[in-house]
Amino acid sequence: MELIFLASAAGEAASPIYATFWATIGLIVFLGICIYAGVHKTMAKGLDSRAEKIRNELDEARQLREEAQV
């Protein structure tokens, strides 16, 4: 019980520095895992397919508008 109290008391003095440090390390590790797993490629494919879908819908709307004007 005394060890836990001493450890928590010692940790409170420099807590923000260590918390920021470990949060930064955790973020770097998380981003590294995401890059290794290819998440960025999956996101790019999803965005490209969405852009293509929107482009097709705009082309279709343009054609329908031209047909309606004729």
Long-range contacts (C-beta under 8 A, 24 or more apart in sequence): none
